[in-house]
Amino acid sequence: MSITVVIPLYNKAGTIGRALDSVLAQTLLPDEILVVDDGSTDGGAEVVAARTDATLRLIRQPNGGVSVARNRGVAEARSDWVAFLDADDEWLPGFLAAVSGMAARAPEVGVVFSNLCLSSAAEAWLSPGPSGIIRNYFDFVVARRGRGATSSSVMIRVDVLRRVGGFPDGQTHGEDLTVWTRVAWDAPYAYVPDVLARYHVMDSGRAMQAGSSRVAEGLSRCAQMCRDQLRAKRVREDLVNGTRAYAQLLESMCARELKDAGHPIESLKTLARSFRFLLEGDPFFPYFRAVVRSMCPVGLLELRRLVPGASTL
């Protein structure tokens, strides 16, 4: 098994050294380390260029966003597997050994990910779970209220990532969520419950600190993708219920983020859309719709036009 580490870099001169040190401190070293500088202006690329590690390669490109940077790294990779690490984060020394060992024991999986911790907390970010193959990643995430693989705790087979189209260009929030979802329809996951990565919450520009509106946008986009796939019947039968529950979870998370951002009407619209989607999967939906419409005053039925999705009731 060969492993390439891909680190997208944009204006992280203060943390890229820490990330690289954590890779070079692994008990199992990767075959190559690719740092893709996405047009940094703070000297971060120069920090990498000053390194003399034989497996390290710096790739420079104009600023195109994190998805473009990750895709460039995958395109340049010479290995069968790619492990991603954000320039803000770090791995504990046993990360690569653990995820590659799991991949060797479960050759059918397309993704292996570990537990992690936040720099602001001592406890594990993911609740405990069994080690090994996860055939329905959606059930795993729903059971943990939206938490699963992250861009600094995951190793992916290159052929699987290319097959699902890589990271979506131009998407700046929720791009990794889109990829994990597409991969879950394509191949099984495997999970290592040990805490082997550290996500640094307090560094600038992190997804967990992004504005609620931007987070909601990423959640909504992924939920819509799930709905589209389900309506087009492109989801395997054994993953349909998990995908539907996952989409419902994303919509509820989106509604909460919109409410926190001060957009209560948009939040209600999201919940109404989610409710309508839930009913679509129920064989009694036409009957339910007829009952609701027969009981509602005419004025209330007119108001439903203000809420996208509610007009089907």
C-alpha positions, -999 to +999 in steps of 0.1 A: +000+000+000+013+035-009+001+067+007+003+103-004-004+130+022-021+161+006-021+194+025-039+224+010-022+256+020-036+291+020-022+318+043-013+294+071+023+304+076+019+301+114+006+265+114+019+247+084+051+238+102+031+221+130+011+201+104+043+190+086+060+180+118+030+158+128+033+140+094+070+135+098+065+122+133+043+093+121+053+058+132+045+049+096+058+075+072+040+082+039+055+077+005+052+114-003+039+146+011+023+172-013+017+207+000-005+225-025+000+263-020-032+279-032-018+314-039-007+322-003+004+358+004+017+354+040+049+335+033+035+301+040+048+286+008+083+298+017+081+280+050+075+248+031+101+255+005+127+259+032+122+223+043+146+196+031+126+165+036+131+141+007+094+131+005+081+166+006+070+184-026+056+219-028+031+226-056+022+262-063-009+274-081-030+306-083-057+309-057-087+287-066-101+275-033-096+245-011-114+221-035-091+230-064-061+226-041-071+192-029-080+180-064-046+192-076-029+172-049-049+141-059-040+146-096-003+148-087-004+118-062+016+088-071+000+065-045-030+043-042-043+061-012-045+098-002-046+111+033-058+147+038-046+171+064-055+207+067-026+231+073-043+242+106-044+207+121-021+178+131-020+141+135-010+121+165+020+098+157-001+066+151-026+080+126-012+066+094-002+033+109-038+028+122-057+038+092-034+020+068-036-011+090-074-010+089-073-006+051-051-036+048-075-057+069-106-045+049-096-042+013-131-036+001-134-002+018-129+031+000-124+053+031-108+049+065-112+076+091-103+079+128-117+097+158-103+131+167-103+157+193-107+195+192-079+217+204-104+233+228-115+200+244-099+169+258-126+144+250-131+126+217-152+144+191-170+113+180-189+091+204-175+056+209-182+031+182-171-003+170-138-005+150-141-019+115-162-017+084-192+007+082-214-004+053-240+024+059-221+056+066-253+075+068-266+056+098-232+062+115-235+099+110-272+102+120-265+082+152-238+108+160-260+139+152-241+149+121-205+140+131-184+117+110-153+118+088-134+151+086-108+165+061-080+159+086-089+124+099-095+105+066-076+084+041-093+077+007-085+053-021-075+075-051-096+055-076-128+060-055-122+097-051-117+101-088-148+080-095-171+103-075-156+134-092-133+147-064-140+179-045-166+203-061-148+233-075-160+267-064-176+253-032-160+269-002-182+255+026-194+219+029-172+207+001-159+178+021-194+170+032-204+166-004-175+142-011-180+120+020-217+117+009-209+107-027-182+082-015-207+067+009-229+057-021-199+042-038-179+022-013-180+011+024-161+031+051-140+018+079-136+035+113-108+036+138-123+048+171-089+059+186-083+097+188-055+101+162-061+137+149-064+171+164-086+198+149-075+233+159-107+252+164-092+286+173-072+291+141-088+315+117-109+305+088-121+272+102-153+256+091-165+251+127-161+289+132-176+299+098-207+321+098-240+303+103-253+314+069-223+299+051-225+266+071-263+265+063-255+268+026-232+238+026-257+217+046-286+227+023-266+219-008-257+184+005-293+177+016-306+188-019-281+164-035-294+136-014-330+144-023-321+145-060-304+112-059-333+096-040-359+110-064-339+098-094-337+064-077-299+064-080-293+053-044-288+015-036-318+000-019-298-008+012-288+028+016-322+045+008-334+048+044-301+059+057-298+085+030-333+098+037-326+101+074-293+118+067-310+144+044-335+151+072-307+156+097-289+180+074-320+200+069-326+203+106-290+214+111-294+239+083-326+253+099-308+257+132-279+275+116-303+299+097-321+306+130-288+314+147-278+337+118-310+357+124-331+343+095-361+328+112-383+328+081-357+310+060-353+285+089-391+278+088-390+274+051-362+248+054-382+229+080-413+229+058-392+217+028-378+189+051-413+179+062-425+177+027-395+155+017-402+132+047-438+127+036-427+119+000-412+087+013-445+077+030-470+057+009-498+074+027-486+109+016-514+114-010-540+105+015-524+127+042-523+156+018-560+152+009-569+152+046-549+183+054-563+203+025-598+193+034-594+205+070-575+238+063-593+271+059-591+286+024-570+315+037-544+292+052-542+272+020-534+305+002-506+312+027-489+279+019-477+295-014-453+316+007-434+285+018-414+265-008-425+229-008-456+235+013-477+242-018-478+204-024-500+200+008 
